[in-house]
Amino acid sequence: MAGLINNLLILLLVFQNSCLGFRNPLSVFKRYKDTASSLSNECLGNNRPVISLGLTDFALDIRMPGVTPKQSDTYLCMSLRLPVDEEAYIVDFRPQASMDTVHHMLLFGCNAPSSTENYWDCDEGTCTDKSNILYAWARNAPPTRLPKGVGFKVGGETGSKYFVLQVHYGDISAFRDKHKDCSGVTLHLTHQRQPLIAGMYLMMSVNTVIPPGEKVVNADIACHYQNYPMHLFAYRVHTHKLGKVVSGYRVRNDQWALIGRQSPQLPQAFYPVEHPVDISFGDILAARCVFTGEGRTTETHIGGTANDEMCNFYVMYYMEAKHAVSYMTCIQNINPDMFRNIPQEANIPIPVKSDMVMMTHGHHEETKKTDDGSSLKQPKREEEEVLDQGDFYSLISKLLGEREDVVHVHKYNPTEKAESDLVAEIANVVQKKDLGWFDTREVTNHDGRANTSLSRDRIHKFHKLESTLRPAENRHFSLLHGEGSWEKEHTGGFHIEEAVDWPGVNLKLGQVSGLALDPKNNLVIFHRGDRVWDGNSFDSSFVYQQRGLGPIEQNTILVIDPNNAEVLDSTGKNLFYLPHGLSIDKDDNYWVTDVALHQVFKLGTHDKEPSLILGRSLQPGSDKYHFCQPTDVAVDPVTGKIYVSDGYCNSRIVVFSPKGMFIMEWGEETSVDKAKPGQFQIPHSLALIPEFGQLCVADRENGRIQCFKSETGEFIREIKHKLFGRELFAVSYTPGGLLFAVNGMPHPGDTAPVQGFVMNFSTGEIIDTFIPVQKSFEMPHDVVASEDKTVYVGDAHAKTVWKFMPTEKMEHRSVKKAGIEVQEIKADTEHKLESSSGRIFGRFQGKGSGGLNLGNFFASRKGYSRKGFDRLSTEGSDQEKDEDDGTDSEEEYSAPPPPPVSSSS
């Protein structure tokens, strides 16, 4: 009976606290502050971390085990294993801390904490594997309760098994009495399956500079959203002392919808989104932080020291369980001009009443406390906005100078040279490589201003930090086929980089779908003019729905001078609806595919009409007379046989005679469990290797290259690398034994960035990787290489073609560090800085991502490009194939297209 009464009392207390969680955080702030303040003055840690709340629910008390920080800006971590093996869902977060002692707390979910000790210095790391931020607290923020039916999933086969609590103790003057602290957070978990899964989306500025005395400075962030629908229900803002207001918006069809707006000087809680906001594929998420530089005598930069700033906008969201992504980030600004139309409210500071202004403690007190007990002797880092040591957020904080013993790169020679050093260092750390020795060439040309010892010290510190990122045994890339490590593959000495002076990158094109080289070595581009493949293009049976638009009125085939990008010739007007693949035979005939018409065409260079047509117009099918969205075509230069990859809604290679008579086909759909030889999931690109009698296929959604005997269709081998990620879009071969390929944007949570590859055809090993300097890969759709190893990449989303050349043909410098080539192109300094920072902090995906997508896109990033980072994005490729329902096939989107939002949601 006594036990029953105790349980009822516990339930009553939980119910009361839960009701409190539904109220506006400001309305309960004073009451909550009074309760929280006492917690840090005496250690109230619960000896029973797990408390039963009935048959299906329980509370988990995650607390520091009675610690006393010895110096200001100490970061301490502790871990607690989820006490159950099956899935559970967090539905409530109740902080147990006071800003009198704690600057901020972060709660991570992961499977491998960095230490097994009772607690440890977070400089050792938080998790050794990928981790997600589950909760963030600062400035006496009240509890956070999730909406009904929404939870953060943990445990089970895919969820986190451990919680890691990170507590930042700012100013330790509160510990003069040597008391022990048990700050932490109490979680309410349930075993009841939640239909909607919660996640965190973080928008963060990384390159804002606030001039001294400047009255108003804006930091803007914006990213395309490229995922399944998500629904926003709470937001949190964060800056340091100079922040006046932070606002977040969804931008759809140029209309700005407010997500949330708040003063960062108020309690930094998760505030409810007042009016429900849903985010769909193609929307833009945008945020602005307004700062002032008044009162400062030097520039203020983004970073983690007391005098730095931060600009963060957190969003809690939920998604349908089957499509749930736990963490996404955005740290770029895709369109600065759009902020000219931001609502005026975003520029107006929010008045803060004196009784709501938080006392400036710890990290934010800056220079007010000067006595021995509170001086900031050696600030370590500001990681309120970062993930763990194994994540890119942690890396970015360190790069931006969160520690005084690491040179603050913003304040030390912000020149092109400094930026390229930074790019190289980030690339090395993210790729999990030892930095090894420091090449003196890196510091010999700093316009006379660089300090060699500071540079060397920064390299040394990064090398030291890198050792904390992950276990030593994970330092090398493993190949799924073949032997050797990344270092071994890179010893061939062959490297390519963008020809930055080639004007073709600025051609005005539609979606670029195909590339080829004619017998004169001119570049031929197949593009879609003003036509776009989107969610309205096809019905569920793959029948084209926009026939009323008629064929594309622009010339869709352009012949380009490879040297000056002059348009030499053009054709293809009023012939095609949705161009896709292109190849050119030895007689200079164009062979193209049209996914809307479901046909393959042979077209002479000066012909107005095709001389051969395969397939039935606008009729999808799978027999020898029909195709279903055929993707590419290749013609054997010896036999004249025609090979067609078919396609988005078929999974086969079809072979025809030179006159178009059906010969044979091979291939089948991919098995549910694992892709087997000869199975395809969108055979997307073809490369004939005549001297070996082989046909290689870019098996797009299986992320691999399959090679077959061209005569019989017999499977020979598979080339697959972890660096490919989930998608391998295109492949090209050059005589001499080199394969070139491009992959797709990473999905949320994936690690492989979008980039180009150079491979040894005989061994399948990767010789080199490459990304552009001008613009960024968004959806590289096709690649073609010439015999002199000049490479062209066409991008369907960026509507751009890049030219890459072997470095022996270009003026360049390269620094080899532990087998990774860091290329530096001589370019305009201002442009270089802009493009470098964009690559570092842009997609970090996004995918979204998106995506650095920092977190999704940066946790334990193996294989990041040696020249820096692409824009963060989470996905992004031709919208193609919905695995669940087989509906619209859109080529601009590599993940399954987001389903329509149901009325129930």
ABEGO torsion letter per residue (X at the ends): XAAAAAAAAAAAAAAAAAAAAABBAAAAAAAAAAAAAAAAABBABBABABBBAEAABBBBBBBBAGBBBABBGBBBBBBBBBABABBBBBABBBBBBBAAABABBBBBBBABBABABABBBAAAEABABBBBBABBBBGGBBBBBBBBGBBBBBEEAABBABBBBBBBBBBAAAAAAGBBBABEBBBBBBABBBABBBBBBBBBBAABBBBBGBABBBBBBBBBBBBBBBBBABBBBBBBAABABBBBBBBBGGBBBBABBBBAABBBBBBBBABBBBBBBGBBBBBBBBBBABGBABBBBBEABAABBBBBBBBBBBBBAAABBABBBBABBABAAAAAABBAAAABBBBBBAAABBBBBEAAAEAABABAAABBABBABBAAABBBAABAAAAAAAAAGABAABBBAAABGBBAAAAAAAAAAAAAAAAGBBAEBBBAAAAABAGGABBAAAAAAAAAAAAAAAAAABBAAAABBBBABEBEBAAAAAAAGBBBBBBAABAAAABBBBBBABBBBBAAGBBBBBBAEABBBBAAABBAAGBBAAAAAEBBABBABBBBBAAAGBBABBBGBGABABBBBBBBBAAGBBBBBBAAAGBBBBBBAABABBABBBEBBGBBBABAABBBGBABBBBBAAAGBBBBBOEAABBBBBBBBAAGBBABBBEBBBBAABBBBGBBBGBABBBBBAAAGBBBBBBAAAGBBBBBBAAAGBBABBBBBAAAEABBABBBBBBGGBBBBBBBBBBBGBABBBBBBBBBAAAGBBABBBBBABEBBABBABBBBBAAGBBBBBBAAAGBBBBBBBAAABBBBBBBBGGBBBBBBBBBAAAAAAAAAAAAABAXXOBAOGXXBBGAAABGBBGBBAAEBBBBBABGBBBABBAAAGBBBBAABABBBBBBBBAAX
